[in-house]
Amino acid sequence: MLNENKEPVPTNVMEATKWLGLQVAWAEIGDVKISTIFLGLDHQLGDGPPLLFETMILGGKHDQDQWRYHTWDEAMEGHKAAVKLVSGS
């Protein structure tokens, strides 16, 4: 779950399920969609800080490309980078 500063805070599994897939940012460029979400569960495989956010491109030549992040701010920057990648600017 996220606190008022958009920082993840520990919670139990039942509470975490309410946050799964929370939309952080969304963009559409033609037929291509760019989605950034709060995963709700740590997707880190191995050592390191938790990976809790994900950007994915749906459609176009970058279809299914994805990136994961540790923080809200990283996710927002990653979303902007994905929009730039798709738009070519």
PDB file of N, CA, C and O in Angstrom:
ATOM      1  N   MET A   1       0.842  -1.165   0.000  1.00  0.00           N
ATOM      2  CA  MET A   1       0.000   0.000   0.000  1.00  0.00           C
ATOM      3  C   MET A   1       0.890   1.232   0.000  1.00  0.00           C
ATOM      4  O   MET A   1       2.064   1.154   0.360  1.00  0.00           O
ATOM      5  N   LEU A   2       0.340   2.356  -0.398  1.00  0.00           N
ATOM      6  CA  LEU A   2       1.083   3.606  -0.459  1.00  0.00           C
ATOM      7  C   LEU A   2       0.565   4.583   0.594  1.00  0.00           C
ATOM      8  O   LEU A   2      -0.637   4.655   0.849  1.00  0.00           O
ATOM      9  N   ASN A   3       1.478   5.331   1.198  1.00  0.00           N
ATOM     10  CA  ASN A   3       1.046   6.356   2.142  1.00  0.00           C
ATOM     11  C   ASN A   3       0.752   7.662   1.403  1.00  0.00           C
ATOM     12  O   ASN A   3       0.788   7.696   0.173  1.00  0.00           O
ATOM     13  N   GLU A   4       0.466   8.727   2.134  1.00  0.00           N
ATOM     14  CA  GLU A   4       0.083  10.005   1.520  1.00  0.00           C
ATOM     15  C   GLU A   4       1.224  10.633   0.710  1.00  0.00           C
ATOM     16  O   GLU A   4       0.986  11.521  -0.109  1.00  0.00           O
ATOM     17  N   ASN A   5       2.465  10.174   0.937  1.00  0.00           N
ATOM     18  CA  ASN A   5       3.616  10.668   0.170  1.00  0.00           C
ATOM     19  C   ASN A   5       3.952   9.756  -1.005  1.00  0.00           C
ATOM     20  O   ASN A   5       4.998   9.903  -1.638  1.00  0.00           O
ATOM     21  N   LYS A   6       3.052   8.812  -1.291  1.00  0.00           N
ATOM     22  CA  LYS A   6       3.209   7.849  -2.385  1.00  0.00           C
ATOM     23  C   LYS A   6       4.407   6.934  -2.180  1.00  0.00           C
ATOM     24  O   LYS A   6       5.054   6.508  -3.136  1.00  0.00           O
ATOM     25  N   GLU A   7       4.690   6.638  -0.914  1.00  0.00           N
ATOM     26  CA  GLU A   7       5.762   5.719  -0.554  1.00  0.00           C
ATOM     27  C   GLU A   7       5.142   4.407  -0.085  1.00  0.00           C
ATOM     28  O   GLU A   7       4.138   4.417   0.628  1.00  0.00           O
ATOM     29  N   PRO A   8       5.732   3.276  -0.479  1.00  0.00           N
ATOM     30  CA  PRO A   8       5.180   1.995  -0.030  1.00  0.00           C
ATOM     31  C   PRO A   8       5.365   1.806   1.468  1.00  0.00           C
ATOM     32  O   PRO A   8       6.378   2.204   2.043  1.00  0.00           O
ATOM     33  N   VAL A   9       4.375   1.195   2.080  1.00  0.00           N
ATOM     34  CA  VAL A   9       4.444   0.863   3.498  1.00  0.00           C
ATOM     35  C   VAL A   9       4.047  -0.603   3.666  1.00  0.00           C
ATOM     36  O   VAL A   9       3.190  -1.104   2.939  1.00  0.00           O
ATOM     37  N   PRO A  10       4.671  -1.287   4.624  1.00  0.00           N
ATOM     38  CA  PRO A  10       4.332  -2.702   4.843  1.00  0.00           C
ATOM     39  C   PRO A  10       2.861  -2.862   5.207  1.00  0.00           C
ATOM     40  O   PRO A  10       2.266  -2.006   5.861  1.00  0.00           O
ATOM     41  N   THR A  11       2.299  -3.962   4.773  1.00  0.00           N
ATOM     42  CA  THR A  11       0.900  -4.252   5.083  1.00  0.00           C
ATOM     43  C   THR A  11       0.696  -5.757   5.024  1.00  0.00           C
ATOM     44  O   THR A  11       1.619  -6.498   4.683  1.00  0.00           O
ATOM     45  N   ASN A  12      -0.484  -6.205   5.347  1.00  0.00           N
ATOM     46  CA  ASN A  12      -0.773  -7.635   5.260  1.00  0.00           C
ATOM     47  C   ASN A  12      -1.274  -7.968   3.853  1.00  0.00           C
ATOM     48  O   ASN A  12      -1.580  -7.071   3.067  1.00  0.00           O
ATOM     49  N   VAL A  13      -1.354  -9.231   3.552  1.00  0.00           N
ATOM     50  CA  VAL A  13      -1.727  -9.681   2.206  1.00  0.00           C
ATOM     51  C   VAL A  13      -3.126  -9.207   1.828  1.00  0.00           C
ATOM     52  O   VAL A  13      -3.345  -8.806   0.685  1.00  0.00           O
ATOM     53  N   MET A  14      -4.057  -9.241   2.738  1.00  0.00           N
ATOM     54  CA  MET A  14      -5.427  -8.833   2.416  1.00  0.00           C
ATOM     55  C   MET A  14      -5.488  -7.362   2.028  1.00  0.00           C
ATOM     56  O   MET A  14      -6.177  -6.998   1.075  1.00  0.00           O
ATOM     57  N   GLU A  15      -4.776  -6.521   2.755  1.00  0.00           N
ATOM     58  CA  GLU A  15      -4.741  -5.096   2.416  1.00  0.00           C
ATOM     59  C   GLU A  15      -4.005  -4.870   1.100  1.00  0.00           C
ATOM     60  O   GLU A  15      -4.412  -4.028   0.300  1.00  0.00           O
ATOM     61  N   ALA A  16      -2.931  -5.613   0.872  1.00  0.00           N
ATOM     62  CA  ALA A  16      -2.139  -5.451  -0.350  1.00  0.00           C
ATOM     63  C   ALA A  16      -2.972  -5.741  -1.593  1.00  0.00           C
ATOM     64  O   ALA A  16      -2.790  -5.091  -2.623  1.00  0.00           O
ATOM     65  N   THR A  17      -3.881  -6.709  -1.511  1.00  0.00           N
ATOM     66  CA  THR A  17      -4.670  -7.058  -2.692  1.00  0.00           C
ATOM     67  C   THR A  17      -5.563  -5.909  -3.154  1.00  0.00           C
ATOM     68  O   THR A  17      -5.945  -5.860  -4.323  1.00  0.00           O
ATOM     69  N   LYS A  18      -5.900  -4.992  -2.261  1.00  0.00           N
ATOM     70  CA  LYS A  18      -6.714  -3.832  -2.635  1.00  0.00           C
ATOM     71  C   LYS A  18      -5.932  -2.872  -3.523  1.00  0.00           C
ATOM     72  O   LYS A  18      -6.519  -2.084  -4.265  1.00  0.00           O
ATOM     73  N   TRP A  19      -4.608  -2.942  -3.446  1.00  0.00           N
ATOM     74  CA  TRP A  19      -3.739  -2.005  -4.164  1.00  0.00           C
ATOM     75  C   TRP A  19      -3.174  -2.597  -5.448  1.00  0.00           C
ATOM     76  O   TRP A  19      -2.558  -1.875  -6.232  1.00  0.00           O
ATOM     77  N   LEU A  20      -3.367  -3.893  -5.683  1.00  0.00           N
ATOM     78  CA  LEU A  20      -2.788  -4.541  -6.858  1.00  0.00           C
ATOM     79  C   LEU A  20      -3.241  -3.843  -8.136  1.00  0.00           C
ATOM     80  O   LEU A  20      -4.438  -3.664  -8.365  1.00  0.00           O
ATOM     81  N   GLY A  21      -2.289  -3.456  -8.956  1.00  0.00           N
ATOM     82  CA  GLY A  21      -2.607  -2.865 -10.250  1.00  0.00           C
ATOM     83  C   GLY A  21      -3.080  -1.429 -10.203  1.00  0.00           C
ATOM     84  O   GLY A  21      -3.674  -0.958 -11.173  1.00  0.00           O
ATOM     85  N   LEU A  22      -2.841  -0.715  -9.118  1.00  0.00           N
ATOM     86  CA  LEU A  22      -3.244   0.685  -9.037  1.00  0.00           C
ATOM     87  C   LEU A  22      -2.600   1.469 -10.174  1.00  0.00           C
ATOM     88  O   LEU A  22      -1.377   1.465 -10.316  1.00  0.00           O
ATOM     89  N   GLN A  23      -3.404   2.134 -10.972  1.00  0.00           N
ATOM     90  CA  GLN A  23      -2.899   2.916 -12.112  1.00  0.00           C
ATOM     91  C   GLN A  23      -2.167   4.158 -11.609  1.00  0.00           C
ATOM     92  O   GLN A  23      -2.744   4.981 -10.898  1.00  0.00           O
ATOM     93  N   VAL A  24      -0.898   4.287 -11.981  1.00  0.00           N
ATOM     94  CA  VAL A  24      -0.076   5.438 -11.626  1.00  0.00           C
ATOM     95  C   VAL A  24      -0.094   6.454 -12.763  1.00  0.00           C
ATOM     96  O   VAL A  24      -0.239   7.654 -12.529  1.00  0.00           O
ATOM     97  N   ALA A  25       0.052   5.968 -13.995  1.00  0.00           N
ATOM     98  CA  ALA A  25       0.038   6.851 -15.168  1.00  0.00           C
ATOM     99  C   ALA A  25      -0.410   6.050 -16.382  1.00  0.00           C
ATOM    100  O   ALA A  25      -0.241   4.832 -16.443  1.00  0.00           O
ATOM    101  N   TRP A  26      -0.982   6.761 -17.345  1.00  0.00           N
ATOM    102  CA  TRP A  26      -1.525   6.126 -18.550  1.00  0.00           C
ATOM    103  C   TRP A  26      -1.345   7.087 -19.719  1.00  0.00           C
ATOM    104  O   TRP A  26      -1.530   8.295 -19.571  1.00  0.00           O
ATOM    105  N   ALA A  27      -0.988   6.553 -20.867  1.00  0.00           N
ATOM    106  CA  ALA A  27      -0.891   7.373 -22.069  1.00  0.00           C
ATOM    107  C   ALA A  27      -1.300   6.529 -23.264  1.00  0.00           C
ATOM    108  O   ALA A  27      -1.089   5.316 -23.288  1.00  0.00           O
ATOM    109  N   GLU A  28      -1.881   7.181 -24.244  1.00  0.00           N
ATOM    110  CA  GLU A  28      -2.214   6.544 -25.510  1.00  0.00           C
ATOM    111  C   GLU A  28      -1.609   7.370 -26.628  1.00  0.00           C
ATOM    112  O   GLU A  28      -1.834   8.577 -26.717  1.00  0.00           O
ATOM    113  N   ILE A  29      -0.840   6.710 -27.476  1.00  0.00           N
ATOM    114  CA  ILE A  29      -0.241   7.350 -28.641  1.00  0.00           C
ATOM    115  C   ILE A  29      -0.651   6.507 -29.837  1.00  0.00           C
ATOM    116  O   ILE A  29      -0.091   5.438 -30.077  1.00  0.00           O
ATOM    117  N   GLY A  30      -1.634   6.997 -30.585  1.00  0.00           N
ATOM    118  CA  GLY A  30      -2.207   6.185 -31.654  1.00  0.00           C
ATOM    119  C   GLY A  30      -2.834   4.941 -31.057  1.00  0.00           C
ATOM    120  O   GLY A  30      -3.655   5.022 -30.143  1.00  0.00           O
ATOM    121  N   ASP A  31      -2.438   3.782 -31.582  1.00  0.00           N
ATOM    122  CA  ASP A  31      -2.957   2.508 -31.076  1.00  0.00           C
ATOM    123  C   ASP A  31      -2.122   1.939 -29.926  1.00  0.00           C
ATOM    124  O   ASP A  31      -2.442   0.874 -29.396  1.00  0.00           O
ATOM    125  N   VAL A  32      -1.068   2.636 -29.544  1.00  0.00           N
ATOM    126  CA  VAL A  32      -0.170   2.149 -28.499  1.00  0.00           C
ATOM    127  C   VAL A  32      -0.594   2.723 -27.144  1.00  0.00           C
ATOM    128  O   VAL A  32      -0.901   3.909 -27.021  1.00  0.00           O
ATOM    129  N   LYS A  33      -0.602   1.867 -26.151  1.00  0.00           N
ATOM    130  CA  LYS A  33      -0.946   2.277 -24.792  1.00  0.00           C
ATOM    131  C   LYS A  33       0.275   2.079 -23.900  1.00  0.00           C
ATOM    132  O   LYS A  33       1.017   1.107 -24.046  1.00  0.00           O
ATOM    133  N   ILE A  34       0.468   3.007 -22.983  1.00  0.00           N
ATOM    134  CA  ILE A  34       1.569   2.926 -22.034  1.00  0.00           C
ATOM    135  C   ILE A  34       0.960   2.997 -20.636  1.00  0.00           C
ATOM    136  O   ILE A  34       0.320   3.980 -20.263  1.00  0.00           O
ATOM    137  N   SER A  35       1.178   1.936 -19.886  1.00  0.00           N
ATOM    138  CA  SER A  35       0.576   1.815 -18.559  1.00  0.00           C
ATOM    139  C   SER A  35       1.661   1.716 -17.500  1.00  0.00           C
ATOM    140  O   SER A  35       2.601   0.931 -17.629  1.00  0.00           O
ATOM    141  N   THR A  36       1.523   2.519 -16.453  1.00  0.00           N
ATOM    142  CA  THR A  36       2.405   2.416 -15.293  1.00  0.00           C
ATOM    143  C   THR A  36       1.521   2.155 -14.082  1.00  0.00           C
ATOM    144  O   THR A  36       0.577   2.897 -13.809  1.00  0.00           O
ATOM    145  N   ILE A  37       1.849   1.081 -13.359  1.00  0.00           N
ATOM    146  CA  ILE A  37       1.028   0.663 -12.226  1.00  0.00           C
ATOM    147  C   ILE A  37       1.877   0.429 -10.978  1.00  0.00           C
ATOM    148  O   ILE A  37       3.089   0.226 -11.054  1.00  0.00           O
ATOM    149  N   PHE A  38       1.206   0.464  -9.832  1.00  0.00           N
ATOM    150  CA  PHE A  38       1.775   0.012  -8.567  1.00  0.00           C
ATOM    151  C   PHE A  38       1.455  -1.468  -8.475  1.00  0.00           C
ATOM    152  O   PHE A  38       0.283  -1.842  -8.447  1.00  0.00           O
ATOM    153  N   LEU A  39       2.473  -2.317  -8.428  1.00  0.00           N
ATOM    154  CA  LEU A  39       2.260  -3.765  -8.442  1.00  0.00           C
ATOM    155  C   LEU A  39       1.645  -4.284  -7.149  1.00  0.00           C
ATOM    156  O   LEU A  39       0.925  -5.282  -7.160  1.00  0.00           O
ATOM    157  N   GLY A  40       1.925  -3.616  -6.041  1.00  0.00           N
ATOM    158  CA  GLY A  40       1.363  -4.040  -4.764  1.00  0.00           C
ATOM    159  C   GLY A  40       2.175  -5.117  -4.061  1.00  0.00           C
ATOM    160  O   GLY A  40       2.106  -5.252  -2.839  1.00  0.00           O
ATOM    161  N   LEU A  41       2.937  -5.876  -4.821  1.00  0.00           N
ATOM    162  CA  LEU A  41       3.791  -6.925  -4.256  1.00  0.00           C
ATOM    163  C   LEU A  41       5.187  -6.773  -4.846  1.00  0.00           C
ATOM    164  O   LEU A  41       5.342  -6.355  -5.993  1.00  0.00           O
ATOM    165  N   ASP A  42       6.185  -7.108  -4.069  1.00  0.00           N
ATOM    166  CA  ASP A  42       7.579  -6.999  -4.497  1.00  0.00           C
ATOM    167  C   ASP A  42       7.870  -8.000  -5.617  1.00  0.00           C
ATOM    168  O   ASP A  42       7.638  -9.199  -5.461  1.00  0.00           O
ATOM    169  N   HIS A  43       8.376  -7.506  -6.735  1.00  0.00           N
ATOM    170  CA  HIS A  43       8.752  -8.362  -7.859  1.00  0.00           C
ATOM    171  C   HIS A  43      10.271  -8.483  -8.004  1.00  0.00           C
ATOM    172  O   HIS A  43      10.771  -8.872  -9.060  1.00  0.00           O
ATOM    173  N   GLN A  44      10.993  -8.150  -6.948  1.00  0.00           N
ATOM    174  CA  GLN A  44      12.446  -8.292  -6.950  1.00  0.00           C
ATOM    175  C   GLN A  44      12.780  -9.770  -6.819  1.00  0.00           C
ATOM    176  O   GLN A  44      12.315 -10.440  -5.897  1.00  0.00           O
ATOM    177  N   LEU A  45      13.571 -10.263  -7.724  1.00  0.00           N
ATOM    178  CA  LEU A  45      14.013 -11.657  -7.653  1.00  0.00           C
ATOM    179  C   LEU A  45      15.471 -11.643  -7.211  1.00  0.00           C
ATOM    180  O   LEU A  45      16.373 -11.457  -8.027  1.00  0.00           O
ATOM    181  N   GLY A  46      15.692 -11.836  -5.943  1.00  0.00           N
ATOM    182  CA  GLY A  46      17.044 -11.789  -5.409  1.00  0.00           C
ATOM    183  C   GLY A  46      17.213 -10.613  -4.472  1.00  0.00           C
ATOM    184  O   GLY A  46      16.246 -10.082  -3.926  1.00  0.00           O
ATOM    185  N   ASP A  47      18.462 -10.217  -4.297  1.00  0.00           N
ATOM    186  CA  ASP A  47      18.790  -9.135  -3.382  1.00  0.00           C
ATOM    187  C   ASP A  47      18.476  -7.776  -3.985  1.00  0.00           C
ATOM    188  O   ASP A  47      18.458  -7.614  -5.205  1.00  0.00           O
ATOM    189  N   GLY A  48      18.234  -6.827  -3.139  1.00  0.00           N
ATOM    190  CA  GLY A  48      18.006  -5.461  -3.578  1.00  0.00           C
ATOM    191  C   GLY A  48      16.702  -4.911  -3.062  1.00  0.00           C
ATOM    192  O   GLY A  48      15.888  -5.633  -2.487  1.00  0.00           O
ATOM    193  N   PRO A  49      16.508  -3.612  -3.274  1.00  0.00           N
ATOM    194  CA  PRO A  49      15.269  -2.984  -2.837  1.00  0.00           C
ATOM    195  C   PRO A  49      14.071  -3.547  -3.602  1.00  0.00           C
ATOM    196  O   PRO A  49      14.227  -4.037  -4.721  1.00  0.00           O
ATOM    197  N   PRO A  50      12.890  -3.481  -3.015  1.00  0.00           N
ATOM    198  CA  PRO A  50      11.711  -4.043  -3.680  1.00  0.00           C
ATOM    199  C   PRO A  50      11.363  -3.330  -4.985  1.00  0.00           C
ATOM    200  O   PRO A  50      11.455  -2.107  -5.086  1.00  0.00           O
ATOM    201  N   LEU A  51      10.966  -4.111  -5.967  1.00  0.00           N
ATOM    202  CA  LEU A  51      10.457  -3.573  -7.231  1.00  0.00           C
ATOM    203  C   LEU A  51       8.944  -3.578  -7.144  1.00  0.00           C
ATOM    204  O   LEU A  51       8.318  -4.638  -7.188  1.00  0.00           O
ATOM    205  N   LEU A  52       8.356  -2.403  -7.022  1.00  0.00           N
ATOM    206  CA  LEU A  52       6.929  -2.288  -6.717  1.00  0.00           C
ATOM    207  C   LEU A  52       6.111  -1.589  -7.795  1.00  0.00           C
ATOM    208  O   LEU A  52       4.884  -1.554  -7.699  1.00  0.00           O
ATOM    209  N   PHE A  53       6.752  -1.035  -8.813  1.00  0.00           N
ATOM    210  CA  PHE A  53       6.064  -0.309  -9.877  1.00  0.00           C
ATOM    211  C   PHE A  53       6.510  -0.866 -11.222  1.00  0.00           C
ATOM    212  O   PHE A  53       7.623  -1.375 -11.361  1.00  0.00           O
ATOM    213  N   GLU A  54       5.620  -0.761 -12.217  1.00  0.00           N
ATOM    214  CA  GLU A  54       5.952  -1.293 -13.536  1.00  0.00           C
ATOM    215  C   GLU A  54       5.335  -0.432 -14.637  1.00  0.00           C
ATOM    216  O   GLU A  54       4.180  -0.016 -14.549  1.00  0.00           O
ATOM    217  N   THR A  55       6.127  -0.179 -15.670  1.00  0.00           N
ATOM    218  CA  THR A  55       5.630   0.446 -16.896  1.00  0.00           C
ATOM    219  C   THR A  55       5.661  -0.605 -17.988  1.00  0.00           C
ATOM    220  O   THR A  55       6.643  -1.333 -18.133  1.00  0.00           O
ATOM    221  N   MET A  56       4.577  -0.683 -18.759  1.00  0.00           N
ATOM    222  CA  MET A  56       4.522  -1.613 -19.886  1.00  0.00           C
ATOM    223  C   MET A  56       3.934  -0.905 -21.100  1.00  0.00           C
ATOM    224  O   MET A  56       2.991  -0.120 -21.000  1.00  0.00           O
ATOM    225  N   ILE A  57       4.525  -1.212 -22.245  1.00  0.00           N
ATOM    226  CA  ILE A  57       4.005  -0.708 -23.526  1.00  0.00           C
ATOM    227  C   ILE A  57       3.159  -1.803 -24.140  1.00  0.00           C
ATOM    228  O   ILE A  57       3.575  -2.960 -24.209  1.00  0.00           O
ATOM    229  N   LEU A  58       1.976  -1.434 -24.584  1.00  0.00           N
ATOM    230  CA  LEU A  58       1.027  -2.380 -25.183  1.00  0.00           C
ATOM    231  C   LEU A  58       0.749  -1.951 -26.615  1.00  0.00           C
ATOM    232  O   LEU A  58       0.101  -0.933 -26.856  1.00  0.00           O
ATOM    233  N   GLY A  59       1.245  -2.735 -27.558  1.00  0.00           N
ATOM    234  CA  GLY A  59       1.051  -2.428 -28.970  1.00  0.00           C
ATOM    235  C   GLY A  59       2.293  -1.809 -29.595  1.00  0.00           C
ATOM    236  O   GLY A  59       3.211  -1.375 -28.898  1.00  0.00           O
ATOM    237  N   GLY A  60       2.302  -1.778 -30.912  1.00  0.00           N
ATOM    238  CA  GLY A  60       3.405  -1.166 -31.633  1.00  0.00           C
ATOM    239  C   GLY A  60       4.672  -2.011 -31.593  1.00  0.00           C
ATOM    240  O   GLY A  60       4.663  -3.156 -31.141  1.00  0.00           O
ATOM    241  N   LYS A  61       5.761  -1.421 -32.075  1.00  0.00           N
ATOM    242  CA  LYS A  61       7.008  -2.189 -32.181  1.00  0.00           C
ATOM    243  C   LYS A  61       7.649  -2.471 -30.824  1.00  0.00           C
ATOM    244  O   LYS A  61       8.541  -3.316 -30.742  1.00  0.00           O
ATOM    245  N   HIS A  62       7.230  -1.801 -29.772  1.00  0.00           N
ATOM    246  CA  HIS A  62       7.751  -2.046 -28.425  1.00  0.00           C
ATOM    247  C   HIS A  62       6.756  -2.823 -27.565  1.00  0.00           C
ATOM    248  O   HIS A  62       6.845  -2.812 -26.337  1.00  0.00           O
ATOM    249  N   ASP A  63       5.809  -3.497 -28.220  1.00  0.00           N
ATOM    250  CA  ASP A  63       4.770  -4.245 -27.503  1.00  0.00           C
ATOM    251  C   ASP A  63       5.386  -5.179 -26.461  1.00  0.00           C
ATOM    252  O   ASP A  63       6.307  -5.942 -26.752  1.00  0.00           O
ATOM    253  N   GLN A  64       4.858  -5.098 -25.254  1.00  0.00           N
ATOM    254  CA  GLN A  64       5.249  -5.924 -24.109  1.00  0.00           C
ATOM    255  C   GLN A  64       6.586  -5.527 -23.480  1.00  0.00           C
ATOM    256  O   GLN A  64       7.029  -6.182 -22.537  1.00  0.00           O
ATOM    257  N   ASP A  65       7.235  -4.481 -23.970  1.00  0.00           N
ATOM    258  CA  ASP A  65       8.429  -3.985 -23.276  1.00  0.00           C
ATOM    259  C   ASP A  65       7.989  -3.494 -21.901  1.00  0.00           C
ATOM    260  O   ASP A  65       6.943  -2.861 -21.759  1.00  0.00           O
ATOM    261  N   GLN A  66       8.800  -3.792 -20.897  1.00  0.00           N
ATOM    262  CA  GLN A  66       8.432  -3.375 -19.541  1.00  0.00           C
ATOM    263  C   GLN A  66       9.663  -3.040 -18.716  1.00  0.00           C
ATOM    264  O   GLN A  66      10.763  -3.528 -18.973  1.00  0.00           O
ATOM    265  N   TRP A  67       9.446  -2.202 -17.727  1.00  0.00           N
ATOM    266  CA  TRP A  67      10.484  -1.772 -16.805  1.00  0.00           C
ATOM    267  C   TRP A  67       9.876  -1.722 -15.411  1.00  0.00           C
ATOM    268  O   TRP A  67       8.707  -1.377 -15.239  1.00  0.00           O
ATOM    269  N   ARG A  68      10.682  -2.070 -14.428  1.00  0.00           N
ATOM    270  CA  ARG A  68      10.204  -2.045 -13.043  1.00  0.00           C
ATOM    271  C   ARG A  68      11.057  -1.097 -12.220  1.00  0.00           C
ATOM    272  O   ARG A  68      12.232  -0.871 -12.507  1.00  0.00           O
ATOM    273  N   TYR A  69      10.425  -0.546 -11.180  1.00  0.00           N
ATOM    274  CA  TYR A  69      11.047   0.516 -10.390  1.00  0.00           C
ATOM    275  C   TYR A  69      10.817   0.303  -8.901  1.00  0.00           C
ATOM    276  O   TYR A  69       9.940  -0.447  -8.474  1.00  0.00           O
ATOM    277  N   HIS A  70      11.650   1.000  -8.133  1.00  0.00           N
ATOM    278  CA  HIS A  70      11.572   0.922  -6.679  1.00  0.00           C
ATOM    279  C   HIS A  70      10.621   1.964  -6.096  1.00  0.00           C
ATOM    280  O   HIS A  70       9.957   1.698  -5.094  1.00  0.00           O
ATOM    281  N   THR A  71      10.547   3.141  -6.704  1.00  0.00           N
ATOM    282  CA  THR A  71       9.784   4.244  -6.111  1.00  0.00           C
ATOM    283  C   THR A  71       8.790   4.842  -7.103  1.00  0.00           C
ATOM    284  O   THR A  71       8.880   4.633  -8.313  1.00  0.00           O
ATOM    285  N   TRP A  72       7.840   5.592  -6.547  1.00  0.00           N
ATOM    286  CA  TRP A  72       6.857   6.326  -7.349  1.00  0.00           C
ATOM    287  C   TRP A  72       7.566   7.280  -8.313  1.00  0.00           C
ATOM    288  O   TRP A  72       7.232   7.335  -9.497  1.00  0.00           O
ATOM    289  N   ASP A  73       8.538   8.027  -7.804  1.00  0.00           N
ATOM    290  CA  ASP A  73       9.239   8.997  -8.647  1.00  0.00           C
ATOM    291  C   ASP A  73       9.973   8.319  -9.796  1.00  0.00           C
ATOM    292  O   ASP A  73       9.950   8.815 -10.922  1.00  0.00           O
ATOM    293  N   GLU A  74      10.626   7.190  -9.523  1.00  0.00           N
ATOM    294  CA  GLU A  74      11.282   6.439 -10.600  1.00  0.00           C
ATOM    295  C   GLU A  74      10.254   5.969 -11.622  1.00  0.00           C
ATOM    296  O   GLU A  74      10.505   6.009 -12.826  1.00  0.00           O
ATOM    297  N   ALA A  75       9.098   5.525 -11.140  1.00  0.00           N
ATOM    298  CA  ALA A  75       8.041   5.056 -12.041  1.00  0.00           C
ATOM    299  C   ALA A  75       7.538   6.189 -12.936  1.00  0.00           C
ATOM    300  O   ALA A  75       7.304   5.982 -14.127  1.00  0.00           O
ATOM    301  N   MET A  76       7.372   7.372 -12.373  1.00  0.00           N
ATOM    302  CA  MET A  76       6.913   8.508 -13.179  1.00  0.00           C
ATOM    303  C   MET A  76       7.948   8.890 -14.227  1.00  0.00           C
ATOM    304  O   MET A  76       7.587   9.193 -15.364  1.00  0.00           O
ATOM    305  N   GLU A  77       9.221   8.881 -13.869  1.00  0.00           N
ATOM    306  CA  GLU A  77      10.279   9.167 -14.839  1.00  0.00           C
ATOM    307  C   GLU A  77      10.326   8.085 -15.914  1.00  0.00           C
ATOM    308  O   GLU A  77      10.503   8.384 -17.095  1.00  0.00           O
ATOM    309  N   GLY A  78      10.169   6.834 -15.504  1.00  0.00           N
ATOM    310  CA  GLY A  78      10.147   5.727 -16.459  1.00  0.00           C
ATOM    311  C   GLY A  78       8.970   5.822 -17.408  1.00  0.00           C
ATOM    312  O   GLY A  78       9.096   5.514 -18.593  1.00  0.00           O
ATOM    313  N   HIS A  79       7.825   6.247 -16.895  1.00  0.00           N
ATOM    314  CA  HIS A  79       6.643   6.411 -17.739  1.00  0.00           C
ATOM    315  C   HIS A  79       6.905   7.478 -18.805  1.00  0.00           C
ATOM    316  O   HIS A  79       6.597   7.288 -19.982  1.00  0.00           O
ATOM    317  N   LYS A  80       7.475   8.592 -18.373  1.00  0.00           N
ATOM    318  CA  LYS A  80       7.797   9.666 -19.324  1.00  0.00           C
ATOM    319  C   LYS A  80       8.774   9.182 -20.382  1.00  0.00           C
ATOM    320  O   LYS A  80       8.641   9.531 -21.555  1.00  0.00           O
ATOM    321  N   ALA A  81       9.758   8.379 -19.977  1.00  0.00           N
ATOM    322  CA  ALA A  81      10.738   7.839 -20.925  1.00  0.00           C
ATOM    323  C   ALA A  81      10.073   6.900 -21.931  1.00  0.00           C
ATOM    324  O   ALA A  81      10.431   6.895 -23.109  1.00  0.00           O
ATOM    325  N   ALA A  82       9.107   6.106 -21.465  1.00  0.00           N
ATOM    326  CA  ALA A  82       8.397   5.187 -22.369  1.00  0.00           C
ATOM    327  C   ALA A  82       7.547   5.975 -23.362  1.00  0.00           C
ATOM    328  O   ALA A  82       7.493   5.629 -24.542  1.00  0.00           O
ATOM    329  N   VAL A  83       6.889   7.024 -22.894  1.00  0.00           N
ATOM    330  CA  VAL A  83       6.108   7.891 -23.799  1.00  0.00           C
ATOM    331  C   VAL A  83       7.022   8.487 -24.856  1.00  0.00           C
ATOM    332  O   VAL A  83       6.681   8.518 -26.038  1.00  0.00           O
ATOM    333  N   LYS A  84       8.176   8.955 -24.428  1.00  0.00           N
ATOM    334  CA  LYS A  84       9.148   9.525 -25.363  1.00  0.00           C
ATOM    335  C   LYS A  84       9.619   8.481 -26.372  1.00  0.00           C
ATOM    336  O   LYS A  84       9.737   8.779 -27.561  1.00  0.00           O
ATOM    337  N   LEU A  85       9.885   7.275 -25.914  1.00  0.00           N
ATOM    338  CA  LEU A  85      10.312   6.188 -26.793  1.00  0.00           C
ATOM    339  C   LEU A  85       9.263   5.922 -27.868  1.00  0.00           C
ATOM    340  O   LEU A  85       9.591   5.814 -29.050  1.00  0.00           O
ATOM    341  N   VAL A  86       8.018   5.818 -27.458  1.00  0.00           N
ATOM    342  CA  VAL A  86       6.942   5.503 -28.401  1.00  0.00           C
ATOM    343  C   VAL A  86       6.676   6.668 -29.353  1.00  0.00           C
ATOM    344  O   VAL A  86       6.447   6.462 -30.545  1.00  0.00           O
ATOM    345  N   SER A  87       6.705   7.881 -28.827  1.00  0.00           N
ATOM    346  CA  SER A  87       6.386   9.043 -29.667  1.00  0.00           C
ATOM    347  C   SER A  87       7.542   9.440 -30.576  1.00  0.00           C
ATOM    348  O   SER A  87       7.362  10.191 -31.534  1.00  0.00           O
ATOM    349  N   GLY A  88       8.749   8.920 -30.259  1.00  0.00           N
ATOM    350  CA  GLY A  88       9.904   9.236 -31.081  1.00  0.00           C
ATOM    351  C   GLY A  88      10.467  10.633 -30.847  1.00  0.00           C
ATOM    352  O   GLY A  88      11.251  11.138 -31.651  1.00  0.00           O
ATOM    353  N   SER A  89      10.061  11.252 -29.741  1.00  0.00           N
ATOM    354  CA  SER A  89      10.581  12.607 -29.460  1.00  0.00           C
ATOM    355  C   SER A  89      11.450  12.629 -28.223  1.00  0.00           C
ATOM    356  O   SER A  89      11.963  13.683 -27.848  1.00  0.00           O
TER     357      SER A  89
END
